[in-house]
Amino acid sequence: MLDSLRVFAKSWPGKIMGGFLLVGIAGFGINNVITDLGSNTVARVGNEEINSRTFLRAYQNQLNQVAQQIGSFPTAEEAVNLGVPSMVLQNLAQDAALDQVADNFGLGVSEDQLSKMLRADPSFQNALGVFDASSFNQVLQASGLTEAEYFEDQSEAAKRQQLILSLFGDTKLPETASSLVNRYSADQRTIDYFVLGETNIETPAAPTEEELAAYLTEHQAEFRTVETRTVQMLRLTAADLAASKTFTDDEVAAEFERTKANLVQAERRTIQQVVLNDEQVAAFQAGLTAGTPFETLVADAGLTATDLGSLTQAQITDTNLATAAFGVAQGGFVIIPGIGGQRAVHVSAVEGGGEPTLEASRDQIIQNLGLAAARTELAEVQDQIEELRAAFRPLSEIAARFNLDLYEANVTASGAELSVIPDLTPEDQPRVTQAILRATEGALTPAITLAGNGNLWFDLNAIEPARDQTLDEVRDEVVTALTTERTNNAILAAQAEAVSRLDAGEAIADVALSYTVFPQISPPFTRFGSEDGTVDAAVASAAFAGGADHHGSVVAQDGTFIVFQVTGVTAAEGPLAKPANDSLENEQRIGIYGDFVTAVRDDAGLRINQQALSDALALNTGL
């Protein structure tokens, strides 16, 4: 029956009936997207339309931002999975809804103001900070905007900004809220506390064989091997092939004579610098006049100099620093301006430049000769290795034939064992690991292409599957784990007993003394801990869990078992400090603004032309 319907639908009578049905459905308003929105309109918010050009421009900008975050340009499928189209539509709908509200308020911006905004935009300024028309045109071209579209966008953005400032610009955090937040963040407490450890409890009995076996059975998941793959690996890069080359003394000497003009060694200087305040500048200037050593002046001022290392003048990007450092004698210093004030620049050692000797250049010349030879032979050697692989020759034989290094490793899923291969890039390591994990034992594996025009081959010689470990294999680990568990349980029991004695009104000093320890007095701390780190966030949170007479126990972040009693409560007074208060007011504005925008957008209504949206996305994919 379905086949008959399909045949009928393809006939002229079927197509005519389909047309009537379509008109009938549209008349009932089921698909108002088709009858109400133009083919170039992606969506409508109230009376504002979002056309495909506007959508595509915003969509492309969003894709560029995503690419910067994830390090690669997302495919169309990845963009949909990340919700990029929906995000762009929601943002455009938000702007369109605000534009309508701004128009209703009669907000606008003059051409003079737009011109000022254009000239103040750093994106269109030259190196002197002056508006550059050519930069303006280049940015417009790169973003796909006409001049009229740019000014229209800026005008709408300015109106939205006016709307936000007029509605939310004077939003203030209530004084009560500011005081409450200040109380929460700045209230302080002090505690008396003592620490319980292994020495304060009875040592647990050594576990029996039966107890060890039972513990291993219960925690078997913690005692398993991981799958291990034994591989031999051969890498071929220009550097690997270059390292296999040898050259005679005559060849090295000839290359030195040919290239010694390019082997001039630049002068290097070991540089230190220290930032000075006004008082310190005066002291250093006086010391400079008197010939006082730099090290003495630094020590007397209680400063620590920053070591910049041994550098050539070309390696120093700060022009002032480079000029100063290479203009002062060894052991001397000079005072120059810096970003944070004056700074003293000191040169402790000078390594002279000039033409190097043959012996000093030998290693570099051999490396250069090797790389030159390797580049011409690399493709040919790759082909020969592939031919030998196709003939099922082992990698050990191939490595010996070309004088290349052979690497062996027992590789797990982490791939950390691939560190045996020197200079394997972070990008290549996971690719090699995955190839090894996918390989089948005994099968001929293809070459893995490496970054920088290199190849890596491997033979999978053995696979050791993951398995449960026996008690004999992990006896020491099981003994340690079970003993630690029993010790911790005993300390926790001692903690609970100590707290119950505090509950009964016993003094914390007496309780501590019964465990042969003495209580300590903490420094004042907030809910986030003390400044000196004595009281961490876990202990502080436990201390703030009750009132002025609160006591209890807690395990600190470093695993220390603590029993404590609150001895002092200091309430913070007044509102928050201005920077914190301003930050909270800004967060409040953002929250209110977000709710406002959502309400405006929902009130205006968002209708989407799914066909136009699909066409726009398809067009972007094809670009």
N, C-alpha and C positions, 0 to 999 in steps of 0.2 A: 504493500500500500504506500509506504514512504517513497519507494522508487517511482511509483506512478505520480505522486505529488510533485517530485522533483522534475519529472518530465513535463508536467503541466505548467509548473512555474517558469520553465524556459520558453514556453510557447507564447505567442502574441496575446491570446486571451488571458493567460495567466499573468502576464506583465500588466495588462490593463487592470485586472482585478487587484493586483498588488498596489497599483497607483491609487485606486479608490480607498483601499484599506489604509494607506499611508496618510492620505488627506483626512480620512475619518479620525485616525488616531491624533493627528495634529490638531484637529478641531476640538477634541476633548482636552487639549492642553497637556497631554502626557509628555510630549517632547517639545517643550517651549524653547529648548536650546536651538532647534532647527528653525522654527518659525520666528523667533524673537531676536536671535543674535546673528550678526553678519558672519560670513565665512572667514573674515579676517579678524574677528573678535574672539580672543581666547576666553575672556571672562568679563562680567559686568558687576560692578558694585554700586548699587543705587542707580544713579544716572551716569556714572563714570564707566567708560569702556577701557579695557586693557587689550590693546591690539597685539598681534603676533610679533611685530617688530620690537615693541617695548618688552614683551615677555622674553624674546630670544636674547636681547641685550642683557637683561638682568640675569637670565639663566646662564649665559656664558661667563659673566662676571663671577657668579656663585661657583661655577665649575672651576674657575681659575683659583678661587680661594680654597676650595676643597683640595685641589692639586697641590697647593703649597703646604697644606696640613698633612696630607698622606704621602707626599713625595712622588706621586705619579698622577697623570690625568685619568680620571675615572671613565670607564666605558659607560654607554647608555644604560646598560643593565645595573651597573654599580651605582650610577647616579639615582636611579629609581629606588634601589634598595636603601640608599642613604636618605631618601626623602627629599632630594634636591628640588624636583619640580613642584612638589607641594609647598616646600618652604618658600620658593620664589613667588608662587601665587599668593600665599598668605601675606608676604611682605608687600607685594604690589597692591593687594586688596586693602591692606592697612593704610598705605599711603593714599590710595584713591578715596577711602572713606574720610580720612583727615582733610584731604583737599576739599571735599564737599562741605565739611564743617567750617573750614577756613573761609570758603567762599560765602557761606551763610553769614559769617561774622563780618564780611567785607574786608578781610585782610588782604594785603598785597604788598608789593615791593616796587619801587620806582626804577626806571632805567639807569638813573645816576647811581643808585645803590648797587644795582647789579654790576655796573661797570667797576665800582670800587671793590666789590667782592671778587671780580675777575682779576683785577690787578694785584689784589692782596693774596691770591691763591699761590702758594709756593710751587705748585706743580707747573706753573707757567712762567717762572722767573729764571733768569740766567744766573751765572755765578756771582754777579754783583747784586743780586736781589731785586733786579728790575724786570718788569713785565716784558716777555719776549713773545712776539706774535708767532714766530716760527714754532716755538715750543708749544704754544696753544694749538696750532693747527696739527702738529704731530700727535698730541694727546687725543685730540678729537678724532683723527683718522684711526688711531690705534683702538679707540673705544667704539668706533662705528657710529659716532654722533655727528649730526650737522650742527652748524653754529646756532641755528634757530632752536634745535632740540636741546642743545646744551643750556641756552638761556631759559628755555621753558622749564627744564628740570630744576635749574637753580632757583627760578621764581617760585615753583611749587615747594621746593625744600625750604626756602626762606619763609613762606607762609606757614608751613607746618611748624617751623621753629618758633615763629611768633605766637602761634596757637599754644604751643607747649609752655612757653614762658609766661604768657598771659594767664593761663589756667593754673599752672603748677609752680611758677617761678618763686613764689613767696611761701611755699609749703614749709612749715617749721615742725620740728619734733617737739611735742608737748613737754613742758618742764618736768611733769611727773614721770613721763616715760624716760626722759634723759636721766633723771635721778635714779630710777629703778635699774636702768641698764648700768649706770655707774656703780650702784650697789652690787649688782651681779658680778661685774668685772673687777672691781677694786676692793671689795670687802676682804679683810685679812683675818687669818687665824694663826694661832700657835698651838702646838701639841707637845705633850710629853709622850715619848714612845720608847720601846725597846725592841730589839731584833732577836728572833729565835732562829737557831740553826741546829746542825747535827750535834754540836757539843752540848745542847740543852735538853736532849732527849736520850732515852735508852737506845743503844745501837740495836737495830733489828737483827733477828737471827738470820744466819746464812740460809739461803733457799736450798731445799732438797732437790734431788733429781726430778721427783714427781712434780714439784711446784714449778721447776723450770720448764718441764715439758708442757704442763698445763698453760703456763704463761705464753709459751711460744705458739701453742694451738690457738689461744685466744687472740694473739696479736700477729698471726702469721702474715697478714698483709704488709706489716712493717718490715718483715724479714724475707724479702724476695730478691732474686737477682733480676737484672734487666737483660733484655735480649742484646747479645753482643755479636758483632760481625767482624771476623778477622779478614782484613784486606791488605793487599799490596798495591801501592799507588806509584804511578810514574807521571811526573809533570814535565811539560815542555813549554817553556817561554823563551823569549830572546835572552833574558838574564840567565836562565838555566843552561841554555846552549852556549852562551858566552863563557860561563864558568868552566865549561868542559874544554875550552881552547887553551893551548899553550903556545908561547912565542919565545923565540930565541933572543939573546941579548942584543944581537945586531938588529933585529926587527924592532925591538923596543927603542934602541938608540936612534934608529932612523926615524921612527914616528915622533920621538922627542924633538929631533932637529926640525922636522916638518911642522910641528904644531906648537913649538915653545913660545912663539909670539902670542898664542892664545892662552898660555898657561900662566900668565902673570898673576901672582898671588896678591890679593888686596890686603892692605894693612888692617889689622884687627885690634880692637881696644876693649879691655874689660872695664865695664862702666857700672857705677853705682849712683843712685840719686836719692835725695831725701827732701820732703816738702817742709817748708819753714813758715812759721807765723812771723808777725812783725818783730817781736822781741828776739826771736831766734835769728832773723835776717841780720839784725844789728850785730849780734854776737858773732855770726859767721863772717860778716864783712870785716869786723875788727880782727878776727883770727886770720882772715886772708891777708890783711895788711901786715900782721905780726908774723906771718909764716907758720901759724899753728897747724899741725897736721889735721887732715879731715877727720880721721878716726877719733882724735881727741875731742874735737868740737862736737861730733855726734854723740860720744859717750857723755860729755858734760851736759848736753842738752837733754839727755835721756831719750834719744831717738833711736830708731832702727832703720838703717839704710836699705833700700830695695836694690837687689842685685839684678841688673839687666842682662848680664852675661857678656861673653866675648863676641863682639859684633863688628862687621865691616860698616863703613859709612852708608853703603847702599842698603843695608838691612834695616836701618833706622828710619821709620816712616815720619817721625817728628823732626821737621827740618831744623828748628831751633836747637833741639837736643843734639842732632847730628853735627851741626856746625860747632856747638860749644864743646862737645866731647872730643872732636878731632882738631880743636884749636888750642887745647890745653896740654901742658907737658905731663909726662908720666908722674903720678903721685900728687898732682895738683888738682884743684877744683875751681869751679866758676859758678856764680849765682846768676840764674836766668829766670824769666817769667814762666809760670805754668798755669794750668787751668784752675787749680785751687789756691793759687798764690805763688810766691817765690819758691824756687827749689835750688838746691846745691847739687851740681853734677861733678862727680869725682872719677878720675881715670886711674885705676890701680896698676894696670899693666898694659904694655904696648907690644904687639907682635908685628914686626916690620913686614912690609910687603916686598914686591919686586919679583924678578924672574926666579922660579924655583930651580933646583938642581935636578939632574936626571934621577938620582936615587929618591929624592922627595916626591918625584912625579911618577915613579915606576908603576905603583899600583893603579893609579888613575889611567895611565897610558895602556896598561894591559887590559883594564876594564873596557876602555874605549875601543881598542883593537878587537876584543872579543865580541862586543856588541855589534860592531860594524860587520864582522864575519857572520855573526849569528843572523842578522837581518837578511842577509842574502841567501842563507841556507835554511831558514826556518821552515818555509813551505815544503821544501824538498824532504827535509827530515820528517816532517809530519806525515807526508805521503808514505815514506818508507816504513814508519812505525805502523801506519794503518795496514800496509801490506803484510807486515810480519804478524800483526794481530789477526788478520784474516786467515793466516796460515797457522793460527793457534799456537804461536810461539809464546812462551811465558814472559812475563814482564821482567823477571830477573835477567833473562838473556838479552832482552831489548835494551835494558838499562846499561848492561855491561858493554854492549856493542857501541852505544853512542856516548859512553862515559857520563851517563846521567845518574842522579841520585835516585835510589829506590826507597820508598817510605812504607813502613808497616805500622798498623794500628789495629786495636780492637775497638771498633766504633760502636757507640750506643746512639740512642735517639737524640741525645743532646748535641752530638757532633763535636764535643769539646776535645775529643782525642785527635781531631784533625790538626791540632796545634803542632803536631810533629812536622807538618809541612811549613817551612818558613815563609813568611810574607803572604800567606793565603788571606785574601781580602775578606772582610765581614760579609760582603755580598755573595762571594763564592762559597763560603763555608756551608750555609744551609742548602744550597743547590747540590753540592757534592754529597752532603749527608743524606738528602732525600733520594738521590740516585743510588747510593749504597743500600739504603733501606728497601728500595723497590727491587733490587737485583735478585736474581735466582742463582743459587749455588750451582757452579759448573757451566753457566751460560756465558757466552761472549758478550761483554758489555760495551756499549758504544762510548766514544770519547765525550767528555764533558767540556764544553767551551767555557773558558775562563775570561774574566775581565782583562783587557789589555792584550788581546790576540794570543791567548795561550790555550793549551789543551791538557786535560788530565785523564789518564786511563787507570782503571783499577781491575784487579782480579779478586772476586769474592771466594776465599778459600775455605771458610767454615762459618757456620751459624750456630751459636749457643743460645737456645731459646730461654726465655724467662722461666723461672721455676721457684718453688718454695725451697728455702734453705733449711737444712737439717740442724738439729741441736748441736751436733758436733762442730758444725761450721761456724755457728754464731754463739757458742756457749758464753764467751766473755761478754758479748754485747747484751745477751739476755740476762745474765747475772747483774750487769750494771743497771739495765733498765728496771728490773724487778726490785733491786735494792733501792734505787732512787725513788721508785714509786712508794715503797714501804716507808722510806725515810720522810718523804714529803707528807704522806698520810699521817705519820706520827707527829710531825711538826704542826700540821693543820689541827690535829686533835689537841695538841698543847695550846695552840692559839685559842681554840674554842673554850678550853678549860680556863685560860687566863681571862677571857672576856666574861665568862660566867662569874668569876670572882670579882671582876670590876662591877658587874651587874649587882652583886651582893653588897657593894659599898666598900670593898677592900681597897686600900690605897695602891696606886700603880707602882710606887716604889717597893712596897712589900711584895707585890706579885712578881715584879722583875727580879727581886733578890732571891725569891724561891727558885728561880731558874738560873741563878748565879750570874745575872747580868744587872747592869745599872741603867735606869731610864735616862734618855737624852732629851734635851730641850731643843726644839726646832726653831729656826728663824721664822719671822712672820712670812706667810705665803698667801697667795690668792687661790682661786679655784683651779688655776693652771699650774700651780707649783711655785717653788721659791726661785729667786733669781740665781742663787748659787748652785741650784740643782740638787740640794740636799733632800728636798721634798719634791717628788715627781708628780705628774698629773694624776696617776692612779691613787697615790696616797692622799693628795689634796682633795680629790673627788670624794673619797671615803670620809675624810674629816668634815667636809661640807654637807654630808648627808644627814646631819642632825643639828641640834641646837648647841647652846653653850656648854651643856653637860654631856655632850655626845662622846661615846667611846666605842671602840670596836677593833677589828683586825682587817688586814689587807695584805695582798701580795703585790709588792712594788713591781715596776716595769722591769727591773733587773733580776726578778725572781726572789727578792728578799722577803721574808715573812715578818710582818710588823704588827705589833699590838700598840694601840695609841689611846690617848685621852685628850680631848680638847681642853686647853687651859686658858685660852684668851680669844676673844672675838672683838675685832675692831671694824666698826661700820664705816664705810666710805661716806663722805658728806658732800652735798651739792651736786650739781649737774656734771655731765661728762666734760672732759677737756674739749676745747673748741675743734681741733682736728677730727677727733672721734665723733663729736656731735655733728659736724658738717658732713662727715662720711655717711652717718646714719640718715641724716636728712636727705642726702642724695639718693640713698637706697629707697627711702620712703617715696620720694618723687618718682623713681623708676617703677616701683610697684603700683602706685596709683595711676601713673601714665599707662602702664601695661593693661590694667583693668579697664581704663577709659577707652583705649584703642580697641580692645576686644569688643567692648559693648557697642562702640560706634560702628565697627565692621559688621557685627551681628545684626545691628538695627538696620543698616543699609542693605544687607543681604548680599550674598555672593553666589552668582550663577556662573557655571563653567560650561563652555562649549567644548565638549570632550573631543569632537572631531577636529576642531581647529587646534586644540592643544596637542593632539596626536600628530597632526600634520606639522606643527611647529617643531616638535621634538624630533620627528623624522628628518626634517630639513636640517636641523642642527647636527644630527648624526652624520648626515651626508656631506657636511662642510669639511 
